[in-house]
Amino acid sequence: LDYRLFFFSGLHCLSVCPPLGMESHRIENDQLLTSSVYQHRYGSHRARLNIQASGDEDDMNGGAWCANSEEKVHWIELDARTLTEFTGVITQGRDDPLESDYVSSYYVAFSNDSREWTVLDDGYAEWLFFGNSDKNTPVLSQFMEPVVARYIRILPQSWNGTMCMRMEVLGCPVPDPLSQYQSQNEVTHRDDLDYTHHNYLDMEKLMKSISDKCPNITRFYSLGKSFKGLEIYAMEITDNPGMHETGEPEFKYTAGYHGNEALGREILLMLMQYLCREYKDGNPRVRHLVDETRIHLVPSVNPDGHMKAFEKGSELGSWTLGHWTEDGHDIFQNFPDLNNIFWDAEDKGMVPKLIPNHHVPIPEGILSSNGSVAVETLALISWMESHPFVLGANLQGGERLVTYPFDMRQEIRGIEDQSLFRWLAISYASTHRTMTQTFQGGCQADDPTGGLGIVNRAKWKPIPGSMNDFSYLHTNCFELSIFLGCDKFPHQSELLMEWEHNREALLTFMAQVHRGIKGVVRDKEGNPISNATVSVEGVNHDVRTGEIFSVVLKIALFLGY
């Protein structure tokens, strides 16, 4: 057999055509076909770049497509549904904690009818592409020239272990004014924002420019420094920046706890631009929100991790590259575990008479400089303690849903404000354009939300020491996690679409900070009372403050001091 070996990889040479959407799930399951499958759990629907195998033995979801025999006759096929200019493919091995399965070489074939196929060649011999040399690292192979077709097939020729593959396909749809499929998937452009990925310096420059454009409603500041000394930047947006105003609730959006989850970072940068511009243009909804709320936006909690992921690019970083801090911490679950302290006190009947059911103190020594708590986490805790936040959310990636506390699991242990948390979660999920469209399942496995787009974190993927549990137990702030999409680091061409999907939900969720009651607790002579306790009847979680900020669904209060 005459063939030529072809391999081309590298960030700076990445095709101008974007991914078609294997990882983001824009490519639907019925667009994929294979010659065979080892088991259903390794079907074509599991061939998506960076898809993760389930760690649950009862969950039948494997970490790749795998063929049912070790022969060079197998293939996986993608139907683009329209003529497409294909420019390359990205391959990856099987996600598995034990096995090391990956395809090390393959042919690529094209067709317009899925019956007659042409293997890519140079006019003399078929191109044999190098594939992977490990199971996790994505490898890009670009075609010397674009190929126009509707269907593309990958035909593995050599492999390590079992023939298993995850992949992404790069291509540009060929314009066709008669194509209903193209018109249905066209993104309507409404806002003139910067829809690009930003490295650290670009982010800093953009945030400064926003502050310069809207100096009367913004304050550009830092929470502290990362392990490598980068500033953890924040933007305050309100009518009187720099000070807390009596009767005005404080709200926060944070993102980038995991540096490779770049979408949340860019969404918050777009939100800053949007609020600045719309406020100047007199948008009444935005003006009311900014004038009546002290908004804080932190786009990159882990700038060190983002630098690692950014260097590789949106498709060529692995699922975990940049996830942790430089010294190995997962910031989101690096907070003091107050759950067990509080639950133990509850079980002993010490709450609320001896141990408060709110503002649970951090035990001495937990935040000492022994390296168990990241400097980024310490900066967040200090920031949270210095601002009376009422409501907040952290933007993450890898799924498309909203989670609410508790995040840590304990048998038969709910959260006092569960109805309120569910309402807050639904306020985002229901106004997001696609979050409740779960008919094809979740990003990594079956839909865990029952079609609502929301789930209790402890019932889904429980974790200890989470930002959300800490925020609820140690401060007055109700905090949720918003998972924006399947692709943690989507291609730049998808940022406009993601903004359109999230814009209304971002604004709606922020407005929930005004749901309930607010005011000032005073004594009989009309003097403000500090450290007053505000209780909601039927909820064993009080609020302690001189001001009342309580997001509630029904109002029945007891005030004590």
N, C-alpha and C positions, 0 to 999 in steps of 0.2 A: 504493500500500500504506500503510495506516494503522498506525503503530507509535509506541511511546513509548520514549525513551531512559532507561535505568536504570543507575545506577552507585553502588555503595556500598562503601567500603573503609576499613579502619582497624583497628588492633590492639584498641583498647578496645571496639569494637563487635562483636568476633568472635563468631560464633554459639556458643550454648551446646552445640550438637551438635558432636561431634568429627569429624575426618576418618574416612572409611570405610576408608582404608588403601591408597590408590594408591601413595603413596611407600613405605610400610612393607612393601608386598607382601602385606598381609592380603587385599586384593582380588587374586584369582588371574587368570591370563591368560585362562582360559576364561570369565570374567565380562565380558570386553570384546569389543566387536564394532564394526566400522566399515563404512561404505558402500563404501570402496575404500582401497587403499594404493598409494603410489608405488612402493615396492619392499618386499620382506619385511623388510628391515632397518628400515623405517619403519612397521611394523605396529602394531596396537593395543597390543601388549605394551610398546611404547616410549613410550606416552603418559603415563607416570608422572611426577608432579611431581619435578623435580630430577634425573631420570635423565640420565646423562652419555653422550655419544657416545664411541665407542672411538677412540683415537688410532692404532690399528693398522690399516693398510689391509687386512690379511687378516681382521680381525674385523668381521663384518657386523652391526654394531649401531649404529643411528642414534640421534640425540639427540631424537627426538620421533615422534609419529604424523604422517604426511604423506599427504594425499590425492593421487590420481593425475591430477587435472585442476583447472583453475582455474574451477570452477563452484559456484554456491551451492546445490548439491544434496547436498553431502556432510555426513556426521555421524559422531560417535563415541558409542557407547552403553555404559552400565554396567548390569549386572544385579546388584542388591543381594541377590538370592535370597530376600528376604523383604520384606514391607511395611516401608517406611522413611519417616521424616519428614525429607524433604530440606530443608535450610535455606540452602544456598549452594554455590558452586563457586569454586575457585582455578585460574587459568589462567597459563600460562607459554609462552614461545616455544621454538623449537628450539635445543638446545645444539649449536653448530657454531663452529669457530674463525674461519671466513670469512664465512658467510652470516648474514643478519639476517632470519629468517623467524618471523613470529608472527601470531596472529589478533587483530584489533583490535576486532571486534564479533561478537556471536553471539546466537542465540535458545536457549532451553532448553525442552525438551519432556519430557512424562512419559507413562508407560503402565503398565498392570497386566498386559498380555499380550504386549507387544512388537509388536503389530499396529496397534492404534488409538492414536494419539498426540494429546496436547493440548499446544499451545504455551502457555507461561506468559503470562498477561495479567492486566489489572486489571478485566476485565469489559467494557472498551471497545476496548482495543487490545493487541496483542502487545508484550511488553517486549523491547526490543533492549538488550542489555548491552554496556557498554564492556568491551573486553578489554585487550590489552597495547599498550604503546608502545615496548617494547624486548624482546629475546629472553630476558633472564635474570631480570628482576624478577617475582616472583609477584604477581598481582593478585587480590584477593578481591572477589567480588560476592555479596551476600546477598539472599535473597528477602524481600519485604516480609512475607510470611506463609509458614510451613512448608507444604510440599506432600507429601501421603502417596501413595506409589506404590511399585512394585517396580523400575521401569526409569526411567533418566534419559538424555536425549540432549542433546548439545551440537551446534548447527547453525551453523557459521561463516558469517558474512555479508560480512565484509571482512577483508583481511589484507595484510601487507607481505611481499613476496617470494613464497615458496611457502606454501600453506595447511598449516601445521604447528602442532602443539599438544602441550603437556604439561599435566596437570591433576591436581587433587585434588577430591573431592566430600565435602561436609559433610552428615552425617545421623545420625539416631538410629533404630535399629531399633524398630519398633512391637512391644511385648511380645506374644508369642504362646506360650502354654504348650505348644502342640502342635508347635511348630517344632523339628525335629531340628537344623537348621542353627544356630539360636540356642543351643541347649543344648550343642552341640559346641564352640562358640566362647566359652563363658562362662568367666571366669577365677575360679578358686577362691581365696578370700581366706584366707591362713594367718597372715600376720605383720601386726601392728598398727604400721605405720611411717608416716612422713610421705611420701606419694606425690605430692609437688608439685614444681614447678620453683622454684628458689631464686635470687634475685639475689645480689649480693655480700654485702650486709648481712644478708640472710636466712640465707645460708650460714654467715657468721661467727657469727650468733646461734645457729643450730642446733648448730654444732660446740662452742660454749661450753657449751650446755645438756647435750650428751652428756658432755662432760668433767665437768660438775658432778654429773651422775647417777652417773657411775662414776669418781670421783676416784682410786681405788686401782689402776685398771688403764689409765688414759689420761693422755696429756700433749698439750695443745694448743699447737702451736708454729708458727713460720714459717721457711721456707727462705730468705727474702729478699723483695725487693720487685720488682714489675713495672716496666715502663718508665714507667707513669703513677703509680707509687708505691703500688699496692695490694699488700697482703701475699699471699704465696704460702703459704697455710696448709696445715698437715699435722696429722694425728692419729696419735700413737703409742698402740698398744694392746698391753699386755703386763702380766705380773704384777708387774714392778718397773720402772715407766716412768722414763725419764730416764737410764738407764745400761745399758751393754752387759754382759751376764752371760756368763761363760765357759761355753762349751758350748751356748749358746742362739743359733740362727741368726737372722739378720735378713732380713726379707721386705718387699717394697714393691709396692703398687699405685699407679699414677699415672694421671691422666686430665686432659682439658682442654688438651692441647697445642695443639689447634685450638679456639678459643673457641666455635665454632658446633657442636661435637660435645658437646652437653649431656647426652646419655644417660649417658656414663661418669661425669660429675660427679655425677649424681643416684644412680647405682648405688653409688658409693663412700660417699655420704652415707647411703644406706640400709644399707650394710654396717656402717658405724659404729654406727648405731642398733641393728642386729640383734645385733652382737657384745656391745655393752654390756648389752642387755636379757637375752639368753640366758645370758650369764655370771652375771648377778645371779640368774637363775632356776635356775641349777644345771645347765644343759645340759652333759652330760659331754663331748660332742664339742667344743663351743666352749671349755669350761674347759681341756681339754687343749691345744687350739691356742693359746690366749692364754697359758697358763702356760709353755708350752715354746717360744714363738716371740716375737721382738720384731717386731711388725707396724707398718708405717708406711703411712698412706693419705693421698695428696695429690690432692684432687678437682679442683683448678683450677690447672693450671700457667700458663695464659694468661688471667688474670681480666679483662684489658683487652679481649681479643677477645670473651669471653663477654658482657660488658656490651653490646657492639654487637649481638650476635645476640639477646640477651634483649629488647632494646628493640623489635625487630621481631616477636618471637614465634616460636612453633614452626613455623608454616607460611609466614610471610611474609618470612623471610630467604632470601636466595639461597643457592646451594650453597657460596659462598665467603665470605659476610659474616661477619667475625670470625675467619676461619681463621688469619690471621697476627697477629703481635704489632703493637702500635701503631706500631713503627718498621719493619714490613714483613718480619719473619723468620718462617719456618716452623720452630718450635722443634724439632720431632721430627727434622728433618734439618739442624740447625744445629750439630752437634757436630763436633769436629776429625776429619778423615779420617785415621784410623790404619790403615785397610785397606791403602792403597797403600804406606805405610811398611813395614808388616809383610810384605806379599806380596813387595815388592822385596827385603827382607832374606832371605826364604825362598828366592827364586830365586837369590840369590848365595851360598847355603849358609851364611849367617851365623846361622841360628836352629837350636838355642838357645844355641850356644857364645858368640857375640858379642852377639847381640840376643835378649832373652828372648822366650819364646812366651806370655808373660802379663804383665800390668801394663806394657803398651807405653807408654812415656812420651810426654807431649804435647810436641812441639817448641817451643822458645822462640819467643815472639812471636805465636803463634797466638791466644792469649787476651788480646792487648793491647787497649787501649781505642780501636781504630780503627773500631768499629761493626760489624765483620763477625760478631761473636758477640753474640747478644742477652743482655741482663741476666738474663732468665729462664733462659737456657741456662747462664750462669755460675753462677747460684744452684744449679741442678741438679748441675753438676759438683762444686762445693764440697761439696754434701750427699752425693753419691755417694762422694767421697774420704774423708769423715769417718765413714762408716758401712760396716762390712764386710758389705754385702748379699750374700746367696747366691743368691737367686731373686727375680724380679720380673716384672711385666707392665704394659704401658701400655694403657689402654682407649681405643679410637678408634671411628669410625663411618663409615657409607657403604657397608659390606659386612658380611657375617655369616660370619666365618672367623677362624682364628688363623694368624699368620705367624711364622716362625722365621728366624734369621740363617743365612748372611749376607744382609744387605739390599742390599749393593752388589754389582754384577755384575762378574765377571771370568771369562774363558773357562776352563773346566775347573778351577774353584776351589771346592771344597766347604769345609765347616767341620768341624773335628776332632771335635766333639761332636754330629754330625748325628743319630745314633741317639737320643741323650739329648734333644736339642731336639725331635725328632719325638714322642718319648714325652710330653714335657711339654705339647706342643701338643695331642696327642690327649687327654690327661687333662682338658683344659678342653672341647674340642670335643665329646667323646663324652658328657660329663655335662651339657652344655647341652641344653635341651629341643628346640631346633629347628635347631641349627647343622649337623647332618649330613643334614637333610632338604633335599637339593639337587635334587630331581627337576624343579623348575621353573627351574633355573639359578641364577646368582648375582644379586646386586642390580642390577648394571650391565650384565652380559654373561653369557656361558655360565659355568657353575660351573668355577672353576680348580682345585678341590681333589680332583676325582675321587671325590666323595661322602664324603670323610673329614672335611671341614671345616677342613683345614689345608693350608698351602702354603708353600714356601720363597719369601721375599719377592723375592730376586734373580731367580727364575724367573717371578714374577708381575708385579710392578711395581718394578723395581730403583731404588734411590735411594742417593746418597752421603751420608756424614756422619750416619748415623742413630743414634738413641739406643741401639738394640739392638746394633749393631756396636761402638760406643764402649764400652758397658757390658761386653761380652765381652772386648774387647782391653785395656781400661784398668783393669778391676777384676776381682774374683772373681765377679761377678754374671751369671747366665744370665737374659737378658731377652727376652720375647716381646711381640708386639703382638696384642691381642684386639680384633677389629672386631665390635662388638656388634649391629649391625643396619643395614638399608638406610636408615633415617631417622635422620639425625644428631641432629635436635632433635625427637623425637616429641612428640605432643600429651600433655598431662598425664594424660589418661585412659588412656594406654598404659603408664604407668610401673609400675603394679602388675603387669601382664602381663610386662613386661621383667624386673622383679625376680624373678618366679617362674621365668622362663626361665633366669636366670643364677645364682640363689642357690647351688644345689648345685655348679655348676662353679666358682664363686668359692672355696668352701670346699675342694673337692677339689684345686684347683690350689695353694692355700696349703699344704696338707698335704704336697705333693711336696717342700717344702724339707727335710723330715726323711727323705727317701729317700736312702740312701747311707750315708756314714760321717761321724762328727764326733768330736772329741776334742782333746787338747792334745799338741803335739810337745814332748818333753822329752829332755834329754841323759842320759848314763849315771848321773849323780848325782840325777836326778829334777827338775832345774831346767828351767823353760820356756825354749824356744828361740824367739827372735823371727826373723821373715823366713825361716822354714823353707820349703823347696820340696816340694810334694806332687805326685807324678806318678801318673797312672793309665796302666797299661800299654796301649799301643796308641793312646793319645790324645796328640797333640803340643800339649797346652795344659795347663800346670801351674797350680797354685794356690800362692800365696805368703802365708804367715800363720803366726802362733804357734799358732793353733788350726786344726784340720782341719775344714773344712766343704766336702765334695765330694759333690755330687749325682751319683750314678753308677748305671749299670744293672748293671755287673759290677765286682767289686772285685779289683784286682791292683795293689798300691801300691809305690812306691819313695819313701822319705823321704831328703832330702838337705839339708845346710846348710853 
